Amino acid sequence: MFTDILYFIANIALSLLGIAFVLRAWLYAIRLHPFNPYSQAIFKVTDWAVLPLHKLIPNQQYVDWPSLAAAYIVAYVHVALTLLLLTDAGLFVPGDFWLRALLSAVFTVAGWIANMVLWVTLIQALLSWINPMAPVMPILNTLTAPLLNPIRRLLPRTGAFDFSPLALLVLAQICIFILGRLKLGVFAGVF
């Protein structure tokens, strides 16, 4: 029971931290103003890890590599801790466990990205119906526009209804399913 409680707390804490790093990279990619209060909150939560990594790994034009590296490190710790807590491996783990955890961490970060796309799109779609003038709507629109615009170009125009958020939600959910299977497949037959 103690192990389950420890896993629950670690899963939530590490997932939220990893998502914060991914969100920071997303904010960098869309060029959201750094003095925006939402950007400032993400920076305050993630600066402790991203700033030292920034000295080692430079940013590129639209890719915040230090934030993605921090997300990957958190994902690796998350995967390793999850497998050590939820399996009977204890201190004895198979020889290729750590290498498999490296690959599984990639799928974990991709899963966090897909989950974030799903939730941001869902919140934006709901707010567009409930309160389209909400203060957070411009930021949500800025976050989702690069993902929704290509879908809008492909879908036929239907007048007052925009089905692109629904299509993006379906695509994000499919990605979550696929990434979950890939993540489990990495350790298939190991334990």
Beta strands, then each sheet from edge to edge (+ up, - down):
end
